[in-house]
Amino acid sequence: MKPELEVFDTGNLWFVKQMVNSLPPDSVWSSFAISRMQMPWVAQSALLGGNVRVGPEDNLYLSKGVYASNEQLVERARTIVEAMGARLLTPAETRERLRLR
């Protein structure tokens, strides 16, 4: 089972915090933020040991007034992650980590 918890207000945050504190140590998790906070949250999620998700469903802009394609958002996130000394997983590594067939 792969639950998803989304936080849109402080009540949601309280609930998620209760779940996060109960996660097993080997849990795989991701986080994301919307709009102008999408890329800063890429860095935060990586710092906390999580995975990241970006895309135009959460953010339409590469910078103020400049529309972004999905490819541009992924490349920007990749640049951030790699600048922090981490790397993106390959599709095969992702399937293995998530225990998918």
Number of C-alpha atoms within 10 A of each C-alpha: 3 6 5 9 12 12 13 8 8 9 9 12 14 11 13 16 10 10 11 12 8 9 11 8 6 6 10 13 16 14 19 20 19 15 13 15 12 23 23 13 19 24 18 17 20 20 13 10 12 15 19 23 17 23 19 18 9 15 20 19 19 19 9 8 8 9 12 16 15 16 12 16 21 18 13 15 23 17 14 18 21 12 11 12 8 14 13 14 11 9 9 10 11 12 12 11 12 12 8 8 6
